[in-house]
Amino acid sequence: MTRTRSRVAAASVIALAAAIGLSACGGSKAGDDTTSTSSESCVDTSGDTVKLGLINSLTGAMAISETTVSSVLHMAADEINADGGIMGKQIELVQEDGATDWPTFAEKTEKLITKDCVAAIFGGWTSSSRKAMKPVAEKYNSLLFYPVQYEGLEASKNIYYTGATTNQQILPAMEFLKSKGVKTLFLAGSDYVFPRTANAIIKLYAEELGIEIVGEEYVPLDKDDWTTQVSKIVDAKPDFIFNTINGSSNVGFIKAYTDAGLTAETTPIISVSIAEEEAPNMGADVTGQYAAWNYFQSVQSPANEKFIADWVAYDGPSDVTSDPMEAAYDSMYLYKAMVEKAGSFDVDKINAVSDGVSFDAPEGTVVIDGENHHISKPGLIGQINADNQFDIVWESDGPIEPDPFLEGYSWFPEATRDALVAAAG
């Protein structure tokens, strides 16, 4: 790519960053956070239990995805308790419903910290929910474990990100498309921070890879009618659709896509939010479509075989596993390992020893980066088969180290990074 084209692409992304229209609420590295704490912790671990908070959307548009995340966190806690707990203390869970409402996530996070006195919180899905919880966790110097892939450009000393950041999911998906000979790409996303920021990054990388973006459309997260937007996809005739839609809005998108006569053979989709849990609930056949994740139920490993068997035996809402579920499961075990390495439930002591803490997870061994609070993860591309499982068709050469601010990529200019961080909040 010429230097002129690079500058033009960066300028267009900076303009998009301004259009995102979200007020900044911090994008510092984990070690650089300067948020002050406003009160002493009320966490009490003097007895034989420790309280942990769960906050998941059990109602609303995101319940289709978050209910099973809540259930697998309960399973992990039950397993840990059966094995003696954390430092000999039994986990007592306090569950809250975020209700797919970002102010509710903030309100319930504050309740869990100040009223229920939990030692850590696990949950959230959308970036809007995470960004609602982030300042609350920082204000009270509490810990939040966030289990879902996201747009990157964030790190906090009060959050551990066990889902993928951009260079572990979005960029591998683009590299896969390039390897497939894709020349044109249409972007379809929900209208909030993750899809808009992810697509800004996708457009820059597409320039680098020589892929033309032939359209970009968004629909609000709580809306399901994609008819108008899909008609634009039909007109654009892209080689592939990159789907950053979340929640039940995917059902509306797939319906409009199918009604328009589009198929996996003519206009395939690669998604970053449709997993084993969602695939059979799309209301149409999605065989042949693709998804980029870091875990699939089809991963072959003893740890995954046990995870699947334990989940099937557990009284959960489904018998399939998925990437966000697995990342949430990992988060509970990583927390246990950090606490026991620190010999304390104190947040600052946990952070001081977190670097290098690992867990032999179903996806493979994951390791915490103590500087940015993300974890190493393999990159995987799966294609949906007739059983709504994913056949792995591409995988990275080993675990990918997290780079949430894409500092290792020359095509991502510092000015663009700063603009997107400020816009995303």
C-alpha positions as CSV (number, residue, x, y, z in Angstrom):
1,M,0.0,0.0,0.0
2,T,1.4,3.4,-0.9
3,R,2.0,6.0,1.8
4,T,-0.7,8.2,0.3
5,R,-3.3,5.5,0.4
6,S,-2.3,4.7,4.0
7,R,-2.8,8.3,5.1
8,V,-6.2,8.4,3.3
9,A,-7.3,5.2,5.0
10,A,-6.1,6.4,8.4
11,A,-7.9,9.8,7.9
12,S,-11.2,8.0,7.1
13,V,-10.9,5.9,10.2
14,I,-10.3,9.0,12.3
15,A,-13.4,10.6,10.8
16,L,-15.3,7.5,11.7
17,A,-14.0,7.6,15.2
18,A,-15.5,11.0,15.6
19,A,-18.8,9.7,14.3
20,I,-19.0,7.0,16.8
21,G,-19.9,9.7,19.2
22,L,-19.1,8.1,22.5
23,S,-17.6,10.1,25.3
24,A,-14.2,8.9,26.4
25,C,-13.9,7.1,29.7
26,G,-10.3,5.9,29.5
27,G,-8.2,3.6,27.4
28,S,-5.0,3.4,29.4
29,K,-2.8,0.4,29.8
30,A,-3.5,-1.8,32.9
31,G,-0.4,-0.6,34.7
32,D,-1.0,3.1,33.9
33,D,-4.6,3.4,35.3
34,T,-4.8,6.5,37.5
35,T,-8.4,6.2,38.7
36,S,-8.7,6.8,42.4
37,T,-10.6,4.6,44.7
38,S,-13.3,6.3,46.8
39,S,-14.0,3.8,49.6
40,E,-12.5,1.0,51.5
41,S,-13.4,-2.5,50.4
42,C,-16.2,-4.3,52.4
43,V,-15.0,-7.7,51.3
44,D,-14.9,-10.1,54.3
45,T,-12.9,-13.3,53.9
46,S,-12.5,-14.0,57.6
47,G,-14.9,-16.9,57.5
48,D,-15.1,-20.0,55.5
49,T,-16.7,-18.5,52.4
50,V,-15.9,-15.8,49.8
51,K,-18.6,-14.0,47.8
52,L,-18.2,-13.7,44.0
53,G,-20.6,-11.7,41.8
54,L,-22.1,-12.7,38.5
55,I,-23.8,-10.2,36.2
56,N,-25.2,-11.6,32.9
57,S,-28.2,-10.6,30.8
58,L,-30.7,-13.2,31.7
59,T,-33.4,-11.2,30.0
60,G,-33.5,-9.0,26.9
61,A,-31.9,-9.3,23.5
62,M,-28.6,-10.7,24.8
63,A,-30.2,-13.4,26.9
64,I,-29.8,-15.7,23.9
65,S,-26.0,-15.7,24.5
66,E,-25.5,-14.8,28.1
67,T,-27.7,-17.3,29.9
68,T,-25.3,-20.1,29.2
69,V,-22.3,-18.0,30.3
70,S,-24.0,-17.6,33.7
71,S,-24.6,-21.3,33.9
72,V,-21.1,-22.3,33.1
73,L,-19.8,-19.9,35.8
74,H,-22.0,-21.6,38.3
75,M,-20.6,-25.0,37.1
76,A,-17.0,-23.7,37.5
77,A,-17.8,-22.5,41.0
78,D,-19.4,-25.8,41.9
79,E,-16.3,-27.7,40.7
80,I,-13.9,-25.5,42.6
81,N,-16.0,-25.8,45.7
82,A,-16.0,-29.6,45.4
83,D,-12.2,-29.5,45.1
84,G,-11.8,-27.5,48.3
85,G,-12.7,-23.9,47.2
86,I,-10.3,-21.0,46.9
87,M,-7.7,-21.0,49.6
88,G,-10.0,-23.3,51.5
89,K,-13.0,-21.0,51.3
90,Q,-16.2,-22.0,49.6
91,I,-17.5,-19.7,46.8
92,E,-20.8,-18.1,47.5
93,L,-22.2,-16.7,44.2
94,V,-24.4,-13.6,44.0
95,Q,-26.2,-13.5,40.6
96,E,-27.5,-10.3,39.0
97,D,-29.4,-9.7,35.8
98,G,-27.9,-7.0,33.5
99,A,-31.1,-7.2,31.4
100,T,-29.3,-6.1,28.2
101,D,-29.4,-2.6,29.7
102,W,-26.1,-0.8,30.2
103,P,-27.2,1.5,33.1
104,T,-28.4,-1.7,34.8
105,F,-25.0,-3.3,34.4
106,A,-23.4,-0.2,36.1
107,E,-26.1,-0.2,38.9
108,K,-25.8,-3.9,39.6
109,T,-22.0,-3.8,39.6
110,E,-22.0,-1.1,42.3
111,K,-24.5,-3.1,44.3
112,L,-22.4,-6.2,44.1
113,I,-19.3,-4.3,45.2
114,T,-20.8,-2.1,47.9
115,K,-23.8,-4.0,49.3
116,D,-23.0,-7.7,48.6
117,C,-19.2,-7.1,49.2
118,V,-18.1,-9.5,46.5
119,A,-14.4,-10.1,46.0
120,A,-14.6,-10.2,42.2
121,I,-17.3,-10.0,39.5
122,F,-17.6,-12.1,36.4
123,G,-19.7,-11.2,33.4
124,G,-20.8,-8.8,30.8
125,W,-21.0,-9.5,27.0
126,T,-21.3,-6.4,24.9
127,S,-18.7,-3.7,25.0
128,S,-21.4,-1.3,26.1
129,S,-22.0,-3.4,29.2
130,R,-18.2,-3.6,29.9
131,K,-17.8,0.1,29.5
132,A,-20.7,0.7,31.9
133,M,-19.0,-1.6,34.5
134,K,-15.4,-0.4,34.0
135,P,-15.6,3.0,35.9
136,V,-17.5,1.4,38.7
137,A,-14.9,-1.4,39.2
138,E,-12.1,1.2,39.0
139,K,-13.8,3.6,41.4
140,Y,-14.0,0.9,44.1
141,N,-10.7,-1.0,43.1
142,S,-12.6,-4.2,42.5
143,L,-12.0,-6.9,39.9
144,L,-14.1,-7.7,36.8
145,F,-13.5,-10.8,34.6
146,Y,-14.9,-10.1,31.1
147,P,-15.3,-13.3,29.0
148,V,-16.1,-12.2,25.5
149,Q,-14.1,-11.2,22.4
150,Y,-14.1,-7.4,21.9
151,E,-12.7,-4.5,19.8
152,G,-9.5,-4.1,21.9
153,L,-8.1,-0.6,22.5
154,E,-8.6,-1.0,26.3
155,A,-6.8,-2.2,29.4
156,S,-7.6,-1.6,33.0
157,K,-5.9,-2.7,36.2
158,N,-9.4,-3.7,37.4
159,I,-10.4,-5.9,34.4
160,Y,-9.1,-9.2,33.2
161,Y,-10.1,-9.9,29.6
162,T,-10.4,-13.7,29.0
163,G,-12.0,-13.4,25.6
164,A,-10.1,-12.4,22.5
165,T,-8.8,-9.0,21.7
166,T,-8.6,-7.7,18.0
167,N,-5.3,-9.4,17.0
168,Q,-6.6,-12.7,18.3
169,Q,-9.9,-12.8,16.4
170,I,-10.6,-10.0,13.9
171,L,-7.1,-10.0,12.3
172,P,-6.9,-13.8,11.9
173,A,-10.4,-13.7,10.3
174,M,-9.1,-11.1,7.8
175,E,-6.0,-13.2,7.1
176,F,-8.2,-16.2,6.5
177,L,-10.3,-14.2,4.0
178,K,-7.2,-13.1,2.2
179,S,-6.1,-16.7,2.0
180,K,-9.4,-17.6,0.4
181,G,-8.8,-15.0,-2.4
182,V,-11.5,-12.6,-1.1
183,K,-11.4,-9.3,-3.0
184,T,-14.6,-7.6,-1.8
185,L,-16.1,-7.5,1.6
186,F,-19.4,-6.1,3.1
187,L,-19.5,-5.1,6.8
188,A,-22.7,-5.7,8.7
189,G,-22.9,-4.8,12.4
190,S,-25.0,-3.9,15.4
191,D,-25.0,-0.1,16.1
192,Y,-22.8,0.3,19.1
193,V,-19.1,0.5,20.1
194,F,-17.8,-3.0,19.3
195,P,-19.0,-3.3,15.7
196,R,-18.1,0.3,14.8
197,T,-14.7,0.2,16.3
198,A,-14.0,-3.3,15.0
199,N,-15.0,-2.3,11.5
200,A,-12.8,0.8,11.6
201,I,-9.9,-1.6,12.2
202,I,-11.1,-4.0,9.6
203,K,-11.2,-1.2,7.0
204,L,-7.6,-0.3,7.7
205,Y,-6.4,-3.9,7.6
206,A,-8.4,-4.5,4.4
207,E,-6.4,-1.7,2.8
208,E,-3.3,-3.4,3.8
209,L,-4.5,-6.8,2.4
210,G,-5.9,-5.4,-0.8
211,I,-9.5,-6.2,0.0
212,E,-12.1,-3.6,-1.0
213,I,-14.9,-2.7,1.4
214,V,-18.1,-2.4,-0.8
215,G,-20.6,-1.5,1.9
216,E,-21.1,-1.0,5.6
217,E,-24.5,-1.1,7.4
218,Y,-25.6,-1.1,11.0
219,V,-28.9,-1.8,12.9
220,P,-29.5,-1.1,16.6
221,L,-28.9,-4.0,18.9
222,D,-32.6,-4.2,19.9
223,K,-33.9,-4.2,16.3
224,D,-34.3,-7.3,14.1
225,D,-35.3,-5.9,10.7
226,W,-32.4,-6.1,8.3
227,T,-34.4,-6.1,5.1
228,T,-33.2,-2.7,3.8
229,Q,-29.6,-3.3,4.7
230,V,-29.5,-6.8,3.1
231,S,-30.9,-5.4,-0.1
232,K,-27.7,-3.3,-0.2
233,I,-25.7,-6.4,0.2
234,V,-27.5,-8.0,-2.7
235,D,-26.7,-5.0,-4.9
236,A,-23.1,-4.9,-3.8
237,K,-22.4,-8.6,-4.6
238,P,-19.5,-9.0,-2.2
239,D,-17.3,-12.0,-2.1
240,F,-17.9,-12.3,1.7
241,I,-19.9,-10.6,4.5
242,F,-18.1,-9.8,7.8
243,N,-20.7,-10.0,10.5
244,T,-20.2,-8.1,13.8
245,I,-23.9,-8.3,14.8
246,N,-24.6,-9.4,18.3
247,G,-27.5,-11.1,20.2
248,S,-30.9,-11.9,18.8
249,S,-30.5,-9.3,16.0
250,N,-28.5,-12.0,14.2
251,V,-31.8,-13.9,13.8
252,G,-33.3,-11.0,11.9
253,F,-30.2,-10.6,9.8
254,I,-30.1,-14.3,8.8
255,K,-33.9,-14.2,8.0
256,A,-33.4,-11.2,5.7
257,Y,-30.3,-12.8,4.2
258,T,-32.2,-16.0,3.5
259,D,-35.3,-14.2,2.2
260,A,-33.1,-12.3,-0.3
261,G,-31.9,-15.6,-1.8
262,L,-28.3,-15.3,-0.5
263,T,-26.6,-18.5,0.5
264,A,-23.3,-19.7,1.9
265,E,-22.3,-20.8,-1.6
266,T,-23.0,-17.4,-3.3
267,T,-22.3,-14.9,-0.5
268,P,-20.8,-16.5,2.6
269,I,-20.7,-14.9,6.0
270,I,-17.9,-14.9,8.6
271,S,-19.2,-14.0,12.1
272,V,-17.5,-13.1,15.4
273,S,-20.6,-13.7,17.6
274,I,-22.4,-16.7,16.3
275,A,-21.2,-19.8,18.1
276,E,-22.5,-23.3,18.8
277,E,-25.2,-21.9,21.1
278,E,-26.6,-19.5,18.5
279,A,-26.2,-21.5,15.3
280,P,-29.3,-23.7,15.8
281,N,-31.4,-20.8,16.9
282,M,-31.0,-18.6,13.7
283,G,-34.4,-19.7,12.3
284,A,-32.7,-20.8,9.0
285,D,-30.0,-23.2,7.8
286,V,-26.6,-21.7,8.4
287,T,-24.6,-24.7,7.2
288,G,-21.5,-23.6,5.3
289,Q,-21.2,-20.2,7.1
290,Y,-18.0,-19.3,9.0
291,A,-17.0,-17.9,12.4
292,A,-13.8,-16.7,13.9
293,W,-13.2,-17.7,17.6
294,N,-10.5,-19.1,19.8
295,Y,-12.4,-22.2,21.0
296,F,-14.9,-24.5,19.3
297,Q,-16.6,-27.6,20.8
298,S,-14.8,-29.5,18.1
299,V,-11.3,-28.8,19.6
300,Q,-9.6,-32.1,20.2
301,S,-8.0,-32.3,23.6
302,P,-8.4,-34.2,26.9
303,A,-9.2,-30.9,28.7
304,N,-12.0,-30.2,26.2
305,E,-13.4,-33.7,26.3
306,K,-13.8,-33.4,30.1
307,F,-15.2,-29.9,29.8
308,I,-17.9,-31.0,27.4
309,A,-18.7,-34.1,29.4
310,D,-19.0,-32.1,32.6
311,W,-21.2,-29.5,30.9
312,V,-23.5,-32.1,29.4
313,A,-23.9,-33.7,32.8
314,Y,-24.5,-30.3,34.5
315,D,-28.1,-29.0,34.8
316,G,-27.6,-26.2,32.3
317,P,-29.8,-24.7,29.6
318,S,-28.0,-26.5,26.7
319,D,-25.7,-29.4,25.9
320,V,-23.3,-27.5,23.6
321,T,-20.3,-25.5,24.6
322,S,-19.0,-22.2,23.0
323,D,-16.2,-19.8,23.1
324,P,-17.7,-17.2,25.5
325,M,-18.7,-20.0,27.8
326,E,-15.2,-21.5,27.7
327,A,-13.6,-18.1,28.3
328,A,-15.9,-17.5,31.3
329,Y,-15.1,-21.0,32.7
330,D,-11.4,-20.2,32.3
331,S,-11.8,-16.9,34.1
332,M,-13.0,-18.5,37.3
333,Y,-10.0,-20.9,37.4
334,L,-7.6,-18.1,36.5
335,Y,-9.0,-16.1,39.4
336,K,-8.5,-19.0,41.8
337,A,-4.9,-19.4,40.6
338,M,-4.1,-15.7,41.0
339,V,-5.6,-15.6,44.5
340,E,-3.7,-18.7,45.6
341,K,-0.4,-17.4,44.1
342,A,-0.9,-14.0,45.9
343,G,-2.0,-15.8,49.1
344,S,-4.7,-13.1,49.3
345,F,-8.0,-11.8,48.0
346,D,-6.6,-8.3,48.0
347,V,-6.9,-6.7,44.5
348,D,-3.5,-5.0,44.5
349,K,-1.7,-8.2,45.7
350,I,-3.5,-10.3,43.0
351,N,-2.4,-7.8,40.3
352,A,1.1,-7.9,41.5
353,V,1.5,-11.6,40.8
354,S,-0.9,-12.1,37.9
355,D,1.8,-12.1,35.1
356,G,2.4,-15.6,33.9
357,V,-0.5,-17.2,35.7
358,S,-1.8,-20.0,33.5
359,F,-4.6,-22.5,33.2
360,D,-4.8,-25.7,31.1
361,A,-8.1,-24.7,29.5
362,P,-10.3,-26.6,27.0
363,E,-8.9,-24.3,24.2
364,G,-5.3,-25.1,25.3
365,T,-3.0,-23.6,28.0
366,V,-3.8,-19.9,28.4
367,V,-1.4,-17.4,30.1
368,I,-2.1,-14.0,31.6
369,D,-0.2,-11.0,30.4
370,G,0.3,-9.0,33.6
371,E,0.8,-5.7,31.8
372,N,-2.4,-5.6,29.8
373,H,-4.5,-8.2,31.7
374,H,-5.4,-10.2,28.6
375,I,-4.5,-13.8,27.9
376,S,-2.7,-15.7,25.1
377,K,-5.2,-17.6,22.9
378,P,-5.1,-19.6,19.7
379,G,-6.9,-18.2,16.6
380,L,-9.4,-20.5,14.9
381,I,-11.8,-20.3,12.0
382,G,-14.7,-22.8,11.9
383,Q,-17.3,-23.6,9.2
384,I,-20.7,-24.6,10.4
385,N,-21.7,-28.2,9.5
386,A,-25.1,-29.8,9.2
387,D,-25.1,-30.6,13.0
388,N,-24.6,-26.9,13.8
389,Q,-21.1,-27.7,15.0
390,F,-17.9,-26.1,13.6
391,D,-15.4,-27.9,11.4
392,I,-12.0,-26.1,12.1
393,V,-10.7,-25.0,8.7
394,W,-7.9,-22.7,9.8
395,E,-5.8,-22.3,13.0
396,S,-3.0,-20.0,14.1
397,D,0.5,-21.4,14.5
398,G,0.3,-21.6,18.3
399,P,-1.1,-19.2,20.9
400,I,-1.4,-15.5,19.9
401,E,0.0,-13.1,22.4
402,P,-2.5,-10.3,23.2
403,D,-1.9,-6.9,21.6
404,P,-5.0,-4.9,22.5
405,F,-3.7,-1.6,21.2
406,L,-2.3,-3.1,18.0
407,E,1.1,-1.6,18.8
408,G,2.9,-4.2,16.8
409,Y,1.2,-3.3,13.5
410,S,2.7,-0.6,11.3
411,W,-0.5,-0.1,9.3
412,F,-2.3,1.1,12.5
413,P,-1.0,4.6,13.0
414,E,-0.7,6.1,16.5
415,A,-3.1,9.0,15.6
416,T,-5.7,6.6,14.5
417,R,-5.3,4.5,17.6
418,D,-5.6,7.5,19.8
419,A,-8.8,8.7,18.0
420,L,-10.4,5.3,18.2
421,V,-9.5,4.9,21.9
422,A,-11.1,8.3,22.7
423,A,-14.2,7.6,20.6
424,A,-14.8,4.1,22.0
425,G,-14.5,5.3,25.5
